[in-house]
Amino acid sequence: MAQRRFQLNEVKLAWGLVKHHRALPKANGFTTGACFVRLVFSTQTSPTPAHIYPVIDGKGLVSVSAHNYGFEPHSLKFPEFVTKLVNKIELETGLALPGQVHLHTFPKIMGYVFNPVSFWYFHDEKQQCRVVMCEVNNTFGERHFYLLTAPGSQAPLNKGILLHARKEFHVSPFFPVSGRYEFRFVSSSDRTLARINYFEGSVQQLSTSVSGELMHPSTLLWGKTLLKYGWFTLAVISKIHWQAVKLLFKGAKFHGKPAPPRQTITQTEFEA
């Protein structure tokens, strides 16, 4: 049997919103316009997607490179990287995932990117989403993965199923590494929504989401995107630190950064 190899099939650009709102310990938050991309990988042979941006695995005004993702530093290009990633996710979950792989992420713009979280959607042979992996980065250069599955469920994970996970990774100094997350994903060919809410006990502390309309990119559309969102990443970093300053002035409790978790992957399960 020939070994499968995943290739880039499609690139879409999205304009949308990032929302980040704290209810507790002190009310605070922001909503900002955002641009992101969806890269679609498949083992099916298809024409190379016609797009100028983002540059894939190379340098450019807008780019996305495989070496910015994954469990450990590497220099692989996307075809080899995604192929190895699918093999690992199949091993971790015990599921067969020969279908498409979607990467929802912020692209590097003018040489800079910060992805608080990127979403990987893994599909079965019927192109039903069976696994979602959240690749989370904090501002300390650390990375953690929440691997979402729904044992026994026949419903695709990207159709609004509610998923739960223990919080295992330090992200904000104003929340402890405890409690749990709720995840909900809704996506189609032209829209996408990823929502993550944080709870301590039964009390919701934080609500976050990334949503947008997916479009086929063109030179004109990318020109408009750069004019509108060219400084988006720097704006997000600025907003994160500005919100931290505001919380300090509001008297929010500060939690020092703990040691990172021993395991880089936190497995999660579906709950009705």
HELIX and SHEET records of a PDB file:
HELIX    1   1 ALA A   66  ASN A   68  5                                   3    
HELIX    2   2 PHE A   78  THR A   93  1                                  16    
HELIX    3   3 THR A  219  TYR A  229  1                                  11    
HELIX    4   4 PHE A  232  PHE A  249  1                                  18    
SHEET    1   A12 GLN A   7  ARG A  22  0                                        
SHEET    2   A12 ASN A  28  SER A  42 -1                                        
SHEET    3   A12 VAL A 101  THR A 105 -1                                        
SHEET    4   A12 VAL A 117  HIS A 123 -1                                        
SHEET    5   A12 CYS A 129  ASN A 137 -1                                        
SHEET    6   A12 ARG A 143  LEU A 148 -1                                        
SHEET    7   A12 ILE A 265  PHE A 270  1                                        
SHEET    8   A12 LYS A 159  ARG A 166 -1                                        
SHEET    9   A12 ARG A 180  SER A 187 -1                                        
SHEET   10   A12 ARG A 191  GLU A 200 -1                                        
SHEET   11   A12 VAL A 203  MET A 215 -1                                        
SHEET   12   A12 GLN A   7  ARG A  22 -1                                        
SHEET    1   B 3 VAL A  55  ILE A  56  0                                        
SHEET    2   B 3 VAL A  62  VAL A  64  1                                        
SHEET    3   B 3 LYS A 108  ILE A 109 -1                                        
END                                                                             
